[in-house]
Amino acid sequence: MRVAFAADHAGAALKDELLRRLVASGTEHEAIDLGGDGSDPFDDYPDFAARVAFAVRDREADRGILICGSGVGASVAANKVVGIRTAVCHDTYSAHQGVEHDDMNVLTLGSRVIGPEPAWECVVAFLGARFSGEERHRRRLDKVLAIEASERG
């Protein structure tokens, strides 16, 4: 699985740690670093959210991981891109359930809220999950997609 990572100045250190762990894990995941090295305190989370969202939308990545200070801003920004479903998840249940029930394709984390170990556990849960395709989950996802389509015009 190709996994795109990006972070603003607040999330850069956690992004680097998670990238390092993913590469060291020996899994077949391909990590794609879309930036944010923490050197510019004026870099803005929407720019990095867009990078990940567009990479997932355009199928340059299968999933994405976004990190900002709280996770909220990056999540809000990424969800503006058609086809992106992301949420701030600071627990493993939400990280895998969001994929299994809601077909979430981007995980957003807040570096000022979660530490490296629980963040890594969330990444593992997120990347290990698959959409269930169960009728009730498909029905609900179809309703979400209908809302999205109505907004596109």
C-alpha positions as CSV (number, residue, x, y, z in Angstrom):
1,M,0.0,0.0,0.0
2,R,1.3,3.5,-0.9
3,V,0.9,5.8,2.1
4,A,1.3,9.6,1.7
5,F,2.4,11.6,4.7
6,A,2.5,15.3,5.3
7,A,2.6,17.7,8.2
8,D,2.7,21.4,9.0
9,H,5.4,22.8,11.3
10,A,3.7,21.5,14.4
11,G,3.4,17.9,13.1
12,A,6.7,17.5,11.3
13,A,8.6,15.7,14.1
14,L,5.8,13.2,14.6
15,K,5.5,12.7,10.8
16,D,9.3,11.9,10.6
17,E,9.0,9.5,13.5
18,L,6.0,7.7,12.0
19,L,7.7,7.5,8.6
20,R,10.8,6.1,10.2
21,R,8.8,3.4,12.0
22,L,6.8,2.5,8.9
23,V,10.0,2.0,6.9
24,A,11.6,0.0,9.8
25,S,8.5,-2.1,10.2
26,G,9.4,-4.3,7.3
27,T,5.9,-4.2,5.9
28,E,5.4,-3.8,2.2
29,H,3.9,-0.3,2.6
30,E,5.6,2.4,0.5
31,A,5.9,5.6,2.4
32,I,5.6,8.9,0.4
33,D,6.8,12.0,2.2
34,L,4.9,15.0,0.9
35,G,6.6,17.5,3.1
36,G,6.6,19.5,6.1
37,D,10.0,19.5,7.8
38,G,9.2,21.9,10.6
39,S,11.7,24.6,9.6
40,D,9.1,27.2,8.6
41,P,6.8,28.3,11.5
42,F,4.6,30.0,8.9
43,D,3.8,26.9,6.9
44,D,0.1,26.2,7.0
45,Y,-1.8,23.0,7.5
46,P,-4.2,23.5,4.5
47,D,-1.2,23.3,2.1
48,F,-0.1,19.9,3.5
49,A,-3.7,18.6,3.8
50,A,-4.2,19.4,0.1
51,R,-1.0,17.5,-0.8
52,V,-2.1,14.4,0.9
53,A,-5.8,14.7,-0.2
54,F,-4.9,15.2,-3.8
55,A,-2.4,12.3,-3.8
56,V,-5.1,10.0,-2.5
57,R,-7.8,11.4,-4.8
58,D,-5.5,11.1,-7.8
59,R,-4.5,7.6,-6.8
60,E,-0.8,8.5,-6.3
61,A,-1.3,7.0,-2.8
62,D,-3.8,4.5,-1.5
63,R,-4.1,6.1,1.9
64,G,-2.8,9.3,3.6
65,I,-1.7,10.4,7.0
66,L,-1.9,14.0,8.0
67,I,-0.4,15.6,11.1
68,C,-0.9,19.1,12.5
69,G,-1.0,20.5,16.1
70,S,-4.5,19.3,17.0
71,G,-5.3,17.4,13.8
72,V,-8.6,19.3,13.5
73,G,-7.5,21.9,10.9
74,A,-5.8,19.4,8.7
75,S,-8.9,17.2,8.9
76,V,-11.2,20.0,8.0
77,A,-9.1,21.1,5.0
78,A,-8.6,17.6,3.6
79,N,-12.3,16.8,3.8
80,K,-12.9,19.6,1.4
81,V,-11.4,17.5,-1.4
82,V,-14.0,15.3,-3.2
83,G,-13.4,11.7,-2.4
84,I,-11.5,12.2,0.8
85,R,-12.8,10.9,4.1
86,T,-10.7,11.7,7.1
87,A,-11.1,12.1,10.8
88,V,-8.9,12.9,13.8
89,C,-8.3,9.6,15.5
90,H,-6.3,9.4,18.7
91,D,-7.3,5.8,19.6
92,T,-6.9,2.6,17.7
93,Y,-10.6,1.8,17.7
94,S,-11.5,4.9,15.7
95,A,-8.5,4.5,13.4
96,H,-9.6,1.0,12.3
97,Q,-13.4,1.5,12.6
98,G,-13.3,4.6,10.4
99,V,-11.9,2.4,7.6
100,E,-14.1,-0.6,8.3
101,H,-17.4,1.3,8.6
102,D,-16.8,4.6,6.8
103,D,-14.2,3.8,4.2
104,M,-11.9,6.4,5.7
105,N,-8.9,6.9,3.4
106,V,-6.9,9.5,5.4
107,L,-5.9,9.4,9.1
108,T,-5.4,12.7,10.8
109,L,-3.4,13.0,14.0
110,G,-2.7,15.9,16.4
111,S,1.0,16.0,17.4
112,R,0.1,18.2,20.5
113,V,-2.5,15.7,21.6
114,I,-1.0,12.3,21.0
115,G,2.5,10.9,21.7
116,P,4.6,8.8,19.3
117,E,3.7,5.4,20.6
118,P,-0.1,5.8,20.5
119,A,0.2,7.6,17.2
120,W,2.1,4.6,15.8
121,E,-0.6,2.2,17.1
122,C,-3.2,4.3,15.4
123,V,-1.3,4.2,12.1
124,V,-0.9,0.4,12.4
125,A,-4.7,0.0,13.1
126,F,-5.6,2.4,10.2
127,L,-3.3,0.7,7.6
128,G,-4.4,-2.8,8.7
129,A,-8.1,-2.1,8.3
130,R,-10.3,-2.7,5.3
131,F,-13.7,-1.5,4.4
132,S,-16.2,-4.2,5.4
133,G,-18.6,-3.7,2.5
134,E,-21.4,-4.9,4.7
135,E,-24.8,-3.7,3.5
136,R,-25.4,-1.3,6.4
137,H,-22.0,0.3,5.9
138,R,-22.3,0.5,2.2
139,R,-25.8,2.1,2.6
140,R,-24.4,4.7,4.9
141,L,-21.4,5.4,2.7
142,D,-23.6,5.8,-0.3
143,K,-25.6,8.4,1.6
144,V,-22.3,10.3,2.4
145,L,-21.3,10.1,-1.2
146,A,-24.7,11.4,-2.3
147,I,-24.2,14.4,0.0
148,E,-20.8,14.9,-1.6
149,A,-22.2,14.6,-5.1
150,S,-25.0,17.1,-4.4
151,E,-22.4,19.7,-3.3
152,R,-20.5,19.2,-6.6
153,G,-23.6,20.2,-8.5
